Amino acid sequence: MSYIPLSGLSLRDIEYVVAVDDLRNFSRAAERCGVSQGGLSEQVRKLESLLGVVLFERTRRHVAVTPDGARLIAMGRDVLAAARAMIEAARMRTGPLEGVLRVGIIATLGPYYVPDLLPLLRRAYPQLKLQLTDSLTDTMLRMLRHDELDVVFAALPASGEGFHCAPLFREPFLAAFPASHPLARRRALAMPDLKGPDLLLLEDGHCLRDQALALCGPPPQRDPPRLATSLEMLWHMIGAGEGYSLIPRLALRHRGEWDGLISVVALPSASRTIGLVWRASDPRGPAFEEFARFLRENPPEGCAPADAPPHAPRIPPA
């Protein structure tokens, strides 16, 4: 095997091919990287020549990664992640949780948790600046793996190798019904009570959908199925009398305008565990552990620390 000097391989060239792989377009990749399209294309060709491999199949309208390219670009992503981690570790002075922290948070938690979280962090971590992203769990874990996020708030367990998870708090579920529904008059319910044709679900991709199915079981098939695109849409469907569903405790805050339309009933045994997830290889792991400990000691109202014994949730006022 011939010797290839590393002096011909630059991190910038790897960034170029990763950008092309992400966007499948040389012009948009050049714009992302802040270079001309011609300059980026030339560097990609030079890298292909150095490696002796064609990374991309190119036509006038189409850019596709080759099988060899897919394998090598995946390795390149790991190289970039390691390089960024080295730079981040070198920049740490008085503490790794100063400066910018890129945070992902699941869409069924973010709007209801973040308003109380931000003032808490401003007091405890005054030098920390958060960049917040909310999306589906799988999307954010993929971003975390590719070093596009630093930590993710997600419902545990979080799937995937190479992640470290620290449980933070247990968020109770409650059942929300149209006020006229027969089950709305019950003081408390067991999970089998909810396995019926009126159970509303979120669309595929939401972890809350999977949690509802695991707790309640699949409802009878409907044609077409009644699905909501978001937790807010789910709430509006309940208010319109379309059916009932599980609602996380924090999402029930400040909903007084729904008095008389929606009734909430306790589910003593139902909850989800919210945790903090980061890459196991991140050198800031000890700082993230301390961050998780702080958050666990300061759970949001109505939720219990993840290490506390379970208890029956109190139904919040509307």
C-alpha positions in Angstrom: 0.0 0.0 0.0 1.5 3.3 -1.0 2.1 6.1 1.5 -0.2 9.1 1.3 1.1 12.2 3.2 -1.5 13.8 5.4 -0.2 17.2 4.4 -2.4 16.9 1.3 -5.6 16.4 3.3 -7.3 19.4 4.9 -10.3 19.7 7.3 -11.6 22.5 5.0 -11.8 20.0 2.1 -13.6 17.5 4.3 -16.1 20.3 5.2 -16.7 20.9 1.5 -17.6 17.3 0.7 -19.8 17.0 3.8 -21.6 20.1 2.7 -22.1 18.7 -0.8 -23.4 15.4 0.7 -25.8 17.3 2.9 -27.2 19.6 0.2 -26.6 17.5 -3.0 -25.9 20.8 -4.8 -22.5 22.3 -5.4 -23.8 25.9 -5.5 -25.7 25.7 -2.2 -22.7 23.9 -0.6 -20.4 26.7 -1.7 -22.8 29.3 -0.3 -22.8 27.4 3.1 -19.0 27.3 3.2 -18.5 30.9 2.1 -16.5 30.2 -1.1 -17.2 30.3 -4.8 -18.7 27.4 -6.5 -15.7 27.0 -8.8 -13.3 27.0 -5.8 -15.3 24.4 -4.0 -15.6 22.2 -7.0 -11.9 22.4 -7.7 -11.1 21.4 -4.1 -13.5 18.5 -4.2 -11.8 17.3 -7.4 -8.3 17.6 -5.8 -9.5 15.6 -2.8 -10.9 12.9 -5.1 -7.5 12.8 -6.9 -5.7 12.5 -3.6 -7.9 9.7 -2.4 -8.1 8.0 -5.7 -11.9 7.7 -5.4 -14.8 9.4 -7.1 -17.0 10.8 -4.2 -19.9 12.2 -6.2 -21.7 11.2 -9.4 -22.4 14.5 -11.2 -24.8 15.5 -14.0 -26.2 18.9 -14.9 -29.2 18.4 -12.8 -28.2 15.7 -10.3 -25.5 15.1 -7.6 -25.4 11.7 -6.0 -22.9 10.3 -3.6 -21.1 7.1 -4.8 -20.9 4.0 -2.5 -17.2 4.7 -1.9 -18.1 8.3 -1.3 -20.7 7.5 1.3 -18.3 5.4 3.2 -15.5 7.9 3.2 -17.7 11.0 3.9 -19.1 9.2 7.0 -15.5 8.9 8.2 -15.0 12.5 7.3 -17.9 13.5 9.5 -16.2 11.8 12.4 -12.9 13.6 11.7 -14.7 17.0 11.8 -16.5 16.1 15.0 -13.3 15.2 16.7 -11.6 18.4 15.4 -14.4 20.6 16.7 -14.3 18.8 20.1 -10.6 19.4 20.3 -11.1 23.1 19.6 -13.9 23.4 22.1 -11.8 21.7 24.8 -8.9 24.1 24.1 -11.2 27.1 24.4 -12.5 26.1 27.8 -11.2 28.6 30.4 -13.3 29.1 33.5 -15.8 26.4 32.6 -17.2 24.5 29.6 -20.7 25.8 30.1 -19.8 29.4 29.2 -20.5 30.7 25.7 -22.8 29.2 23.2 -24.6 25.9 23.9 -26.6 24.5 21.0 -29.7 22.9 22.5 -32.3 20.7 20.9 -35.7 20.1 22.7 -38.6 17.9 21.6 -41.5 19.8 20.1 -44.0 18.5 22.7 -41.9 19.9 25.6 -40.1 23.0 24.3 -42.9 25.7 24.3 -44.0 24.6 27.8 -40.7 24.1 29.5 -38.4 26.8 28.0 -40.3 29.9 29.4 -39.4 28.7 32.9 -36.0 27.2 32.0 -34.5 30.4 30.6 -34.8 32.6 33.7 -33.5 29.7 35.8 -30.4 29.3 33.6 -29.8 33.1 33.5 -29.4 33.1 37.3 -27.3 29.9 37.6 -25.3 30.2 34.3 -25.1 33.9 33.5 -22.3 33.4 30.9 -24.2 30.7 29.0 -25.9 31.6 25.7 -28.4 29.0 24.4 -29.2 28.4 20.7 -32.5 26.6 20.8 -33.9 24.2 18.2 -37.2 22.3 18.5 -38.1 19.3 16.3 -38.8 15.6 16.3 -36.6 13.3 18.4 -35.0 11.4 15.5 -34.1 14.7 13.7 -32.4 16.1 16.7 -30.5 13.0 17.6 -29.2 12.9 14.1 -28.1 16.5 14.5 -26.5 15.7 17.8 -24.6 12.8 16.2 -23.3 15.1 13.4 -22.2 17.7 15.9 -24.9 20.2 14.9 -26.2 20.2 18.5 -24.4 19.9 21.8 -27.3 18.5 24.0 -30.9 17.4 23.5 -33.8 17.4 25.9 -35.8 14.2 25.0 -38.1 11.6 26.4 -36.1 8.6 27.5 -35.0 6.1 26.5 -33.2 7.8 23.5 -32.2 5.3 20.9 -28.8 5.2 19.2 -25.2 4.2 20.1 -22.7 6.7 21.3 -25.1 8.8 23.4 -25.0 9.4 27.1 -28.4 10.1 28.8 -29.1 11.7 32.2 -32.7 11.6 33.5 -34.0 14.9 34.7 -37.7 14.8 35.7 -40.9 12.8 35.4 -43.7 14.6 33.6 -47.1 13.2 34.4 -49.7 12.5 31.7 -53.3 13.5 32.1 -56.3 12.6 29.9 -58.0 15.5 28.2 -61.6 15.0 27.0 -64.3 17.1 25.4 -66.5 18.2 28.3 -69.4 16.2 27.0 -67.5 12.9 26.8 -68.7 10.2 29.3 -65.2 9.6 30.6 -64.8 13.3 31.4 -67.0 12.9 34.5 -64.6 10.3 36.1 -62.3 11.5 38.9 -59.6 9.1 37.9 -58.9 6.6 35.1 -56.9 3.5 34.4 -55.0 3.2 31.1 -57.4 0.4 29.7 -60.2 3.0 29.9 -58.6 5.0 27.1 -58.3 2.2 24.6 -61.2 3.2 22.4 -62.1 4.6 19.0 -62.0 8.2 20.2 -58.3 8.2 21.1 -56.5 10.9 19.1 -52.8 10.6 18.2 -50.0 12.7 16.8 -48.5 11.9 13.4 -45.6 9.4 13.0 -42.3 10.8 14.3 -43.6 12.3 17.5 -42.3 10.4 20.6 -45.6 11.4 22.3 -47.5 9.2 19.8 -45.3 6.2 20.7 -45.8 6.9 24.4 -49.6 7.1 24.0 -49.7 3.8 22.0 -47.5 2.1 24.6 -49.7 3.2 27.5 -53.2 3.0 25.9 -52.7 0.4 23.1 -53.6 1.0 19.5 -57.2 2.3 18.9 -59.5 0.5 16.5 -58.7 1.2 12.9 -60.4 4.2 11.4 -60.6 5.4 7.8 -59.1 7.9 7.6 -57.2 7.9 11.0 -57.5 11.0 13.0 -54.1 12.4 13.5 -52.7 15.8 14.7 -49.6 17.4 13.3 -48.7 19.0 16.7 -49.6 19.1 20.3 -51.5 22.4 19.8 -53.5 20.9 17.0 -54.3 17.9 19.2 -55.6 20.2 21.9 -57.8 22.1 19.4 -59.2 18.8 18.1 -60.2 17.8 21.6 -61.8 21.2 22.2 -63.8 20.7 19.0 -65.2 17.4 20.3 -63.2 15.1 17.9 -61.9 12.8 20.7 -59.6 12.5 23.6 -55.9 12.0 24.2 -53.0 12.0 26.6 -51.5 15.5 27.3 -48.2 16.1 29.1 -48.6 18.0 32.4 -46.6 21.1 31.3 -48.7 21.6 28.2 -51.8 22.2 30.4 -50.6 25.6 31.7 -52.4 28.7 30.9 -55.4 27.1 29.1 -58.2 28.9 30.9 -59.8 29.9 27.7 -60.9 26.2 27.3 -63.0 26.2 30.4 -66.2 24.4 29.7 -64.9 22.8 26.5 -62.2 20.4 27.8 -62.1 18.4 31.0 -58.8 16.9 32.4 -58.8 13.7 34.4 -55.9 12.3 36.4 -53.9 9.2 35.3 -52.0 8.3 38.4 -49.7 5.7 36.8 -48.8 7.5 33.5 -45.8 9.7 33.0 -42.7 10.2 30.8 -39.1 10.7 31.8 -37.4 13.7 30.3 -33.6 13.5 30.1 -30.6 15.3 28.8 -28.7 13.6 26.0 -25.2 14.2 24.6 -22.5 12.5 22.7 -20.5 10.1 25.0 -17.3 11.3 23.2 -17.9 14.9 24.1 -15.1 16.1 26.4 -17.7 18.3 28.2 -19.3 15.2 29.6 -18.5 16.0 33.3 -19.9 19.5 32.9 -23.1 18.1 31.3 -23.5 15.7 34.2 -23.3 18.7 36.6 -25.8 20.6 34.4 -28.2 17.6 34.5 -27.8 17.4 38.2 -28.8 21.1 38.5 -31.8 20.6 36.3 -32.9 17.5 38.2 -32.8 19.5 41.4 -35.0 22.2 39.9 -37.8 20.3 38.1 -40.7 22.4 36.6 -43.8 22.8 38.6 -46.0 19.7 38.7 -43.1 17.3 37.8 -40.9 15.2 40.1 -37.1 14.8 39.9 -36.3 11.6 38.0 -34.8 10.0 41.2 -37.8 10.8 43.4 -40.5 8.2 44.1 -43.5 8.3 41.8 -46.7 10.0 43.0 -50.2 10.7 41.7 -50.3 14.0 39.7 -52.5 16.8 40.9 -54.8 18.1 38.2 -53.8 21.6 37.4 -56.2 24.5 37.3 -57.3 25.5 33.8 
